Amino acid sequence: MSEPAILKLENLGVTFPNHPVFADLNLTIRQGEFWSIVGKNGVGKTTLMRAILHQLRPTTGKVTYLPNANSVKIGYVPQFRNIDSDYPLTIKDFVGLNLTGWKWPWLSRKEHAEIDHILAETGLTKLAKRPIGQASGGERQKAYLAQALVESPNLLILDESTASLDPVTKTELLDLVIELNQRLHLTVLFVTHDIPMARKYSSQYLMLTPDGVEQGPISGLTQAKVWEGEKNV
Ligand SMILES: Nc1ncnc2c1ncn2[C@@H]1O[C@H](COP(=O)(O)OP(=O)(O)OP(=O)(O)O)[C@@H](O)[C@H]1O
């Protein structure tokens, strides 16, 4: 029996002023699936993620969380961003950043325990007290992943989050993500230009091209197909 759908995109289209990005996108994402979202620079991958996050109102169609609007909790891991070397937060503070509110800026004992658990899962326990500004690029990306995971999402979006990492660190991060995908049934959307990594980790792919979209089981995604899709610049 197939897993329940958690996200449905129906006739989705986004047009910026005088600039159609994509149109007529239909996609059903089921719990526990690992999708790679591929396509050339500027084709609309991040725009699609913003529509899924409800940060952007689509021009046509809709994005529906299933079985209801409150049932999808998204964790978002951005592309590598530089952080000032004198940024004052420790890695642990950074991971718990979204748990503190303006009303109650102190973390509860339960929240401390959640952060410690995620730090252990992401291999950051020993670095918990290190200022994030002094962490390496790979450690920072792990901290972004931990920050996204600490709120127990059921959908994780990796938006080119591994793009600037070396092959070993990239593999470490994705090994961790697929372990969570398999153990907790975490659904993953992995936006990437890295076709070998997409093939290694995903179950499905969605390819955006200037002519439309293509989707299917990951075995159907080849580098040649991506180059073909990127031709019509
Ligand atoms: N707010 C906006 N207003 C106008 N145009 C925009 C806006 N946001 C994105 N665009 C344009 O929409 C297109 C799609 O951008 P998007 O960032 O989604 O592409 P992408 O596939 O994620 O690219 P990359 O692989 O380079 O990150 C681009 O041409 C971009 O310049």
The ligand as an SDF file (V2000), in Angstrom:
LIG
                    3D

 31 33  0  0  0  0  0  0  0  0999 V2000
   10.8770   38.1450   -6.4240 N   0  0  0  0  0  0  0  0  0  0  0  0
   11.2330   38.0130   -7.6990 C   0  0  0  0  0  0  0  0  0  0  0  0
   10.8480   38.9540   -8.6130 N   0  0  0  0  0  0  0  0  0  0  0  0
   11.1760   38.8170   -9.9300 C   0  0  0  0  0  0  0  0  0  0  0  0
   11.8690   37.7870  -10.4340 N   0  0  0  0  0  0  0  0  0  0  0  0
   12.2810   36.8420   -9.5750 C   0  0  0  0  0  0  0  0  0  0  0  0
   11.9780   36.9000   -8.1710 C   0  0  0  0  0  0  0  0  0  0  0  0
   12.4980   35.7990   -7.5570 N   0  0  0  0  0  0  0  0  0  0  0  0
   13.0970   35.0840   -8.5490 C   0  0  0  0  0  0  0  0  0  0  0  0
   12.9740   35.7180   -9.7310 N   0  0  0  0  0  0  0  0  0  0  0  0
   13.4560   35.2090  -11.0330 C   0  0  0  0  0  0  0  0  0  0  0  0
   12.7880   33.9880  -11.2670 O   0  0  0  0  0  0  0  0  0  0  0  0
   13.6620   33.0520  -11.9050 C   0  0  0  0  0  0  0  0  0  0  0  0
   13.7470   31.7780  -11.0670 C   0  0  0  0  0  0  0  0  0  0  0  0
   14.5550   32.0280   -9.9300 O   0  0  0  0  0  0  0  0  0  0  0  0
   14.9170   30.8950   -8.8740 P   0  0  0  0  0  0  0  0  0  0  0  0
   15.7660   31.5230   -7.8140 O   0  0  0  0  0  0  0  0  0  0  0  0
   13.6800   30.2160   -8.4520 O   0  0  0  0  0  0  0  0  0  0  0  0
   15.7830   29.8940   -9.7580 O   0  0  0  0  0  0  0  0  0  0  0  0
   16.6290   28.6120   -9.3330 P   0  0  0  0  0  0  0  0  0  0  0  0
   16.2400   27.5140  -10.2590 O   0  0  0  0  0  0  0  0  0  0  0  0
   16.4780   28.3730   -7.8710 O   0  0  0  0  0  0  0  0  0  0  0  0
   18.1050   29.1110   -9.6680 O   0  0  0  0  0  0  0  0  0  0  0  0
   19.5420   28.6870   -9.0710 P   0  0  0  0  0  0  0  0  0  0  0  0
   19.8140   27.2680   -9.4750 O   0  0  0  0  0  0  0  0  0  0  0  0
   20.4610   29.6570   -9.7610 O   0  0  0  0  0  0  0  0  0  0  0  0
   19.4920   28.9160   -7.5620 O   0  0  0  0  0  0  0  0  0  0  0  0
   14.9890   33.7890  -12.0730 C   0  0  0  0  0  0  0  0  0  0  0  0
   15.0350   34.3210  -13.3910 O   0  0  0  0  0  0  0  0  0  0  0  0
   14.9450   34.8890  -11.0380 C   0  0  0  0  0  0  0  0  0  0  0  0
   15.7080   36.0050  -11.4300 O   0  0  0  0  0  0  0  0  0  0  0  0
  1  2  1  0
  2  3  1  0
  2  7  2  0
  3  4  2  0
  4  5  1  0
  5  6  2  0
  6  7  1  0
  6 10  1  0
  7  8  1  0
  8  9  2  0
  9 10  1  0
 10 11  1  0
 11 12  1  0
 11 30  1  0
 12 13  1  0
 13 14  1  0
 13 28  1  0
 14 15  1  0
 15 16  1  0
 16 17  2  0
 16 18  1  0
 16 19  1  0
 19 20  1  0
 20 21  2  0
 20 22  1  0
 20 23  1  0
 23 24  1  0
 24 25  2  0
 24 26  1  0
 24 27  1  0
 28 29  1  0
 28 30  1  0
 30 31  1  0
M  END
$$$$
